[in-house]
Amino acid sequence: MSWIISEAGRQLEKTIDFGNKFLIGNGYFGYRGTMEEYGKEELPACNLSGIYDQQGTAWREPINAPNGLYTQLFVEDEPHDLRTGEIVAHSQQLDMLRAIHQRKTVFSGRAGKVTIESDRFASSTDNHLLHMIYSFSLEKTARVRLVTGIDGDVWDINGPHLFDYSYYSESRTIAVTAVSGELGHKIAVADTISLSFEGEVRIFETEKGLFRQIEFIAQAGKSYHFTKAVAVYTSQDVEIPLEQAIKASFSANKTGYKLAKSKHVEEWKERWTMSDVLIEGDEKAQLALRYSIYQLLILAPQHGQTTSIPARGLSGQTYKGAVFWDTEMFMLPFFLHTDPETAKNLIKYRIQTLDGARAKAAEYGFRGAFYAWESQENGQDACSDYNVTDVFTNRPMRTYFRDKQIHISSAVAYGIWQTYVMTDDRSLLLNGGAEVILECARFYSSYAYYQAEKKRFELVDVIGPDEYHERVYNNAYTNKMAAYTIDIAVKALEALRDVPDYREALIRKLDYQEDMEQLAAMNAELYVPEPNDETGLIEQFDGYFKLEDATVEAVRSRLIDPKEYWGGAYGVAADTQVLKQADVVLLLTLFKEEYTEEVKRKNWQYYEPRTEHGSSLSPCIYALLACDIGDPEWAYPYFMKTASVDLTGESKQFAGTIYIGGTHPAANGGAWMAAVLGFAGLEIREGKITVTPQLPEKWQKMSFKIQVKEDVYQVEVTKEGGNIWKQ
Ligand code: BGC
């Protein structure tokens, strides 16, 4: 059973939630878990990866393709629609093992009981394809009108983005193309169907859609079905997307649903063989962890795509479909350990967007690479200066995420270096990786101030991971990560010594000679806040301990509106020690070997009651550090929180008045980290793989695979110890 996620009953109030929870995808698109008959009010979406558009001055966001699965069944002109019909039973489920979404609804109407079932999957073997089989049966013989086609009237947060719709139909294939308003991207969706029955077919178009209507008399008790192969292409993929989409959907239909499904299922089985993590003794944790892994697998850029993974995955346009530090710091470890090729693709996205990062640094008067806080294609920053709307005045609030969250560049450098070290693939450094690291280091050296009287470099006026405290000085995490970036820049230059020509050419190209001296100075003199000798505490930033020491509950009780933003200039948390998310604790987790257990424990205990976990990135880090200090029972609730965030739907839905719901791939990645790096205590150092188990009470055993360079290892862990062997 722990492969199935299911819900029963109509539960219309959860329509948006279920759209996220039952998401399918294949890296190229995500298709929300909505019903086939739904219109844009229910937020269906075929959300495309890496293709964006802007409407007027509204936020740029990814494009939702026309909905190729749209289908509505009328029996004696009565719509059989989950929203309005009389329902006898309804269930929706996700089979994670096979990555198939299923729905079954029994309606009661003029033709007695009418049962509708559908299975759909986002093909894992050709990520332009979406397949569906839709079947129905009636208790009494009746006239049926089936409408199925491509609905271009799609859900948009800041749209509409698609214009100039044009239509095509030939035999069993129909297609819709549209052009995006800002950049003129062409989007084409084609759909070919095969019917198990005959009927009178009429093609009709609406302002933004093309549909077929098939009418016939359905016999009592007989089962009817049709299959649909939907293909999506854009002008970013091919020159004439319409042609390609038609071709792909036609040939997929010819291959047949059954064969397409069996190939898809085979591919998924293979993925699970490598990425599943088994937990014995805790069904609930098993299901939640698998679900987290499922979410990561449906987002992984496949087939050579060099897009990255947005903060809300492919569940819609929330967070502008933008890529944050979430990818490198929270998702990358899963891919690095189970699918290094995908990890490399994610890294390539950052290498390809280096020019955008350079442009951003220059815009603020700095040198080097200042990566986008909310990165879209070409690395431009989608984060606006007014990123939150005040709930009281409805005015956009000035926030400094874009200008001051400088730790983003260190996350990029960290990700590249981790990938290089794990895979030992020098081509990553030679094909742009080293250049990115050097440019990130240069950015920090250009951002830093030398405080002569203190004889040290400082990073002033920044925002650390805790976004509730803006424009602080010497955020410990940021300073430590900047120091790390400088350190790896030095190491990268060292690593290139045996390719002297390349090294020289790179230094020349970047005009880096003087920077190298500056890096050496910074390496020695960049201030990194240390644990206090008496308390063992690391101060999150200069002056943090002087802020009001209110509890999270006290701060929450000061809210006038539940959607109110806690940070910014006047937020309820801003002048208190309440923090949004793991900050010092994240630093201690990443650099755990540099701090004593006592320091880690004291900081965990100090910061934990003061953390609001207003970001889904937070609980997993508390779980990880708790495991590291030998307290798996402290870690367990945080693990469950991170692993079930998209199952329960219990997450923040608003920042000010802005809807931020969707799936949470960073938390999903965090669940994998908490399980494998936390509870199992997996570590790989200089090629040596070890485990230090800290299993929660209920867990008897964990087993999983990891890949290190070319080798795959099986790892088994019990409370007593672990076994690791090469496969
Ligand atoms: C968090 C950031 C995170 C972003 C996207 C924000 O709420 O504070 O750290 O990158 O969400 O997940």
Boltz pocket constraint, residues with backbone or C-beta under 6 A from the ligand:
constraints:
  - pocket:
      binder: B
      contacts: [[A, 311], [A, 319], [A, 324], [A, 325], [A, 326], [A, 465], [A, 467], [A, 580], [A, 581], [A, 614], [A, 615], [A, 616], [A, 617], [A, 666]]
      max_distance: 6.0
